[in-house]
Amino acid sequence: MHSLSDIFPLLVQALAPLSLATHPTPVKPLPNLSATTSNQNLYLKQDNLTSTLYGGNKTRKLEFLLADAKRKSAQTVVTMGGIGSNHLLATALHAQTQGLKTVGVVFPQPETESVRKNLLADRGAGVELVCIPSKYLLPAYVARTLMSLRLREGRKPLLIPGGGSNPLGTLGFVNAALELSAQVKSGLLPEPESIFIPYGSGGTAAGLSLGLQLSGLKTRVVAVRVIDRLIANRTKLMMQIGSTAHYLTGHGDQTARPAGIGKNLEIRQGYIGQGYGHPTDAAEQAVEMFKKEEGENLEFTYTGKAAAAFLDEARTTTAPLLFWNTYSSADIGGWVKKGEKWHKKQPQSK
């Protein structure tokens, strides 16, 4: 938490975030993709390496969110997402290290191999799943789940929003932007013109946008929309940035709120395809290129679509571009096997 604590020491002291992630995560050039796109200034931020238990972007958020659960003496955390949610699995595995149980309210999404593995890993990690017919019914089912757990356990569970994207979780990516600024200043990479990330729940985009402004970098955040416009849109994202800025400056620190918040943010349209979780040809090609050319693993729901936009941009400019890999590279095979054993023990319907 060194970067954030330098600017907001009272805030970090009050929140006492957990140490779940290994950071700073490395940055590296992408020489083979540079050769194929004719842009010699392509770089990768390896947030896939935030944790060997479960990495990706969620771990940074969970350092703050699970500290809040511990501080409030919660026994269970409740969160939500698609049935193959990376966020749900990350929450479950890291919550388990803190002695916390996880309940996930999940909606349908297209079944892919990664979705199937995540679902099995959830079962292997002991997640209690509440399956619902549509993401638009989340508010009602989450409220009912929270009430049921309160009655069952005799204490209030902690609610973690989808993607961990409330002001508290978003602080993880304010800190990540400050981390990147330090890497730029130390010469590990040039100041990027743009950072490409997927835009789902918005916490990563909001935190990076705000943190970059605090750092003084002029880098633009390109948030590639991967979920419905009703859920992911500029109005909502600006509200997230504003509420996080308000939270940052509400604990007595002397740092002022940046002027013109959100000016460094672009929402990139045109890569979602048929909808959330549906693979696209462009995403499949981008995933294949990252694997073949650089040995980096992506997936089709989030990072593949953002990577497609990144590669399209790389073909049109020679400016420095950074792709932020938010997908965990941790091995979940052991959790999948536990989930398969759990499934075999369940009574089969006739």
ChimeraX attribute file (.defattr): number of C-alpha atoms within 10 A of each C-alpha:
attribute: neighborCount
match mode: 1-to-1
recipient: residues
	/A:1	19
	/A:2	14
	/A:3	18
	/A:4	21
	/A:5	13
	/A:6	10
	/A:7	19
	/A:8	18
	/A:9	17
	/A:10	18
	/A:11	18
	/A:12	19
	/A:13	11
	/A:14	9
	/A:15	15
	/A:16	15
	/A:17	19
	/A:18	17
	/A:19	14
	/A:20	21
	/A:21	23
	/A:22	14
	/A:23	16
	/A:24	19
	/A:25	17
	/A:26	15
	/A:27	19
	/A:28	13
	/A:29	18
	/A:30	19
	/A:31	16
	/A:32	16
	/A:33	21
	/A:34	19
	/A:35	12
	/A:36	14
	/A:37	18
	/A:38	15
	/A:39	21
	/A:40	20
	/A:41	20
	/A:42	27
	/A:43	22
	/A:44	19
	/A:45	19
	/A:46	23
	/A:47	27
	/A:48	25
	/A:49	25
	/A:50	26
	/A:51	22
	/A:52	16
	/A:53	18
	/A:54	27
	/A:55	26
	/A:56	24
	/A:57	30
	/A:58	32
	/A:59	30
	/A:60	30
	/A:61	29
	/A:62	29
	/A:63	23
	/A:64	24
	/A:65	31
	/A:66	24
	/A:67	18
	/A:68	20
	/A:69	21
	/A:70	17
	/A:71	11
	/A:72	12
	/A:73	14
	/A:74	18
	/A:75	19
	/A:76	24
	/A:77	23
	/A:78	25
	/A:79	22
	/A:80	25
	/A:81	21
	/A:82	24
	/A:83	24
	/A:84	26
	/A:85	23
	/A:86	24
	/A:87	23
	/A:88	29
	/A:89	24
	/A:90	24
	/A:91	31
	/A:92	27
	/A:93	23
	/A:94	23
	/A:95	21
	/A:96	16
	/A:97	11
	/A:98	14
	/A:99	11
	/A:100	20
	/A:101	22
	/A:102	25
	/A:103	24
	/A:104	28
	/A:105	23
	/A:106	25
	/A:107	20
	/A:108	15
	/A:109	19
	/A:110	16
	/A:111	12
	/A:112	16
	/A:113	11
	/A:114	15
	/A:115	19
	/A:116	15
	/A:117	19
	/A:118	24
	/A:119	25
	/A:120	26
	/A:121	25
	/A:122	30
	/A:123	23
	/A:124	21
	/A:125	20
	/A:126	19
	/A:127	22
	/A:128	15
	/A:129	17
	/A:130	15
	/A:131	15
	/A:132	17
	/A:133	10
	/A:134	12
	/A:135	16
	/A:136	11
	/A:137	11
	/A:138	18
	/A:139	11
	/A:140	9
	/A:141	17
	/A:142	21
	/A:143	11
	/A:144	12
	/A:145	18
	/A:146	19
	/A:147	13
	/A:148	14
	/A:149	18
	/A:150	14
	/A:151	11
	/A:152	10
	/A:153	11
	/A:154	10
	/A:155	13
	/A:156	19
	/A:157	25
	/A:158	21
	/A:159	19
	/A:160	23
	/A:161	17
	/A:162	23
	/A:163	26
	/A:164	29
	/A:165	25
	/A:166	21
	/A:167	23
	/A:168	21
	/A:169	27
	/A:170	33
	/A:171	30
	/A:172	29
	/A:173	25
	/A:174	30
	/A:175	27
	/A:176	26
	/A:177	25
	/A:178	25
	/A:179	21
	/A:180	25
	/A:181	22
	/A:182	15
	/A:183	18
	/A:184	16
	/A:185	12
	/A:186	10
	/A:187	9
	/A:188	14
	/A:189	20
	/A:190	18
	/A:191	19
	/A:192	20
	/A:193	15
	/A:194	22
	/A:195	23
	/A:196	27
	/A:197	30
	/A:198	28
	/A:199	25
	/A:200	24
	/A:201	24
	/A:202	27
	/A:203	30
	/A:204	30
	/A:205	31
	/A:206	32
	/A:207	26
	/A:208	30
	/A:209	28
	/A:210	30
	/A:211	28
	/A:212	24
	/A:213	23
	/A:214	21
	/A:215	19
	/A:216	11
	/A:217	19
	/A:218	15
	/A:219	21
	/A:220	21
	/A:221	27
	/A:222	24
	/A:223	25
	/A:224	27
	/A:225	27
	/A:226	29
	/A:227	23
	/A:228	13
	/A:229	14
	/A:230	7
	/A:231	14
	/A:232	17
	/A:233	17
	/A:234	15
	/A:235	8
	/A:236	15
	/A:237	21
	/A:238	17
	/A:239	13
	/A:240	23
	/A:241	25
	/A:242	18
	/A:243	16
	/A:244	25
	/A:245	23
	/A:246	14
	/A:247	15
	/A:248	24
	/A:249	16
	/A:250	12
	/A:251	15
	/A:252	11
	/A:253	13
	/A:254	12
	/A:255	11
	/A:256	12
	/A:257	17
	/A:258	14
	/A:259	9
	/A:260	9
	/A:261	17
	/A:262	23
	/A:263	14
	/A:264	18
	/A:265	22
	/A:266	17
	/A:267	17
	/A:268	19
	/A:269	14
	/A:270	10
	/A:271	22
	/A:272	24
	/A:273	17
	/A:274	12
	/A:275	17
	/A:276	18
	/A:277	21
	/A:278	17
	/A:279	21
	/A:280	19
	/A:281	14
	/A:282	21
	/A:283	26
	/A:284	17
	/A:285	16
	/A:286	25
	/A:287	22
	/A:288	18
	/A:289	21
	/A:290	20
	/A:291	13
	/A:292	13
	/A:293	15
	/A:294	14
	/A:295	10
	/A:296	16
	/A:297	18
	/A:298	26
	/A:299	20
	/A:300	24
	/A:301	26
	/A:302	25
	/A:303	26
	/A:304	30
	/A:305	31
	/A:306	32
	/A:307	30
	/A:308	24
	/A:309	25
	/A:310	23
	/A:311	23
	/A:312	14
	/A:313	17
	/A:314	23
	/A:315	13
	/A:316	11
	/A:317	14
	/A:318	16
	/A:319	16
	/A:320	19
	/A:321	27
	/A:322	27
	/A:323	25
	/A:324	23
	/A:325	26
	/A:326	23
	/A:327	23
	/A:328	26
	/A:329	21
	/A:330	15
	/A:331	12
	/A:332	19
	/A:333	13
	/A:334	12
	/A:335	21
	/A:336	21
	/A:337	16
	/A:338	17
	/A:339	21
	/A:340	17
	/A:341	14
	/A:342	14
	/A:343	14
	/A:344	9
	/A:345	8
	/A:346	8
	/A:347	7
	/A:348	7
	/A:349	4
	/A:350	3
